[in-house]
Amino acid sequence: MHDGERVRFTAAGAEATKQMKPVHGRAAYYGEKCLGNPDGGAVVGQLIFEALSRYEAARE
């Protein structure tokens, strides 16, 4: 698996959380109201993978 695939997978995963009802953390208090919004942690993970991918591409 190369970096481009990892970035696509993390973006797809973050997008998929829009349809998931939160059950842990602060977002769980809002339940159904959170549907349609991506999970903040998933978005941060996506941003980290994108940044690492750009960093590695710049080093090559």
C-alpha positions as CSV (number, residue, x, y, z in Angstrom):
1,M,0.0,0.0,0.0
2,H,1.4,3.4,-0.9
3,D,0.8,6.8,0.6
4,G,-1.9,7.8,-1.9
5,E,-4.0,4.8,-0.9
6,R,-3.6,5.5,2.8
7,V,-4.7,9.0,2.3
8,R,-7.8,7.9,0.3
9,F,-8.7,5.2,2.9
10,T,-8.4,7.7,5.8
11,A,-10.5,10.2,3.9
12,A,-13.2,7.5,3.1
13,G,-13.1,6.5,6.8
14,A,-13.6,10.0,8.1
15,E,-16.4,10.5,5.6
16,A,-18.1,7.3,6.7
17,T,-18.3,8.6,10.3
18,K,-20.9,11.1,9.2
19,Q,-23.4,8.3,9.3
20,M,-22.4,6.9,12.6
21,K,-24.1,7.8,15.9
22,P,-21.4,8.7,18.5
23,V,-21.4,6.5,21.6
24,H,-18.3,7.7,23.4
25,G,-16.8,11.0,24.4
26,R,-18.4,14.5,24.3
27,A,-20.2,13.9,21.0
28,A,-22.2,11.0,22.6
29,Y,-24.2,13.6,24.6
30,Y,-25.6,15.0,21.3
31,G,-26.4,11.6,19.8
32,E,-28.6,11.9,16.7
33,K,-27.7,15.6,16.4
34,C,-24.2,14.6,15.3
35,L,-25.3,12.6,12.3
36,G,-24.1,14.3,9.1
37,N,-21.0,15.6,10.7
38,P,-17.7,13.7,10.6
39,D,-16.0,12.6,13.8
40,G,-13.4,15.1,14.9
41,G,-10.8,12.4,15.7
42,A,-11.3,10.8,12.3
43,V,-10.7,14.1,10.6
44,V,-7.6,14.7,12.6
45,G,-6.3,11.3,11.7
46,Q,-7.0,12.1,8.0
47,L,-5.1,15.4,8.3
48,I,-2.1,13.6,10.0
49,F,-1.9,11.0,7.2
50,E,-2.2,13.8,4.5
51,A,0.6,15.8,6.2
52,L,2.9,12.7,6.5
53,S,2.2,11.8,2.9
54,R,3.2,15.3,1.7
55,Y,6.2,15.3,3.9
56,E,7.4,12.0,2.5
57,A,6.8,13.2,-1.1
58,A,8.8,16.3,-0.5
59,R,11.7,14.3,0.9
60,E,12.0,12.2,-2.3
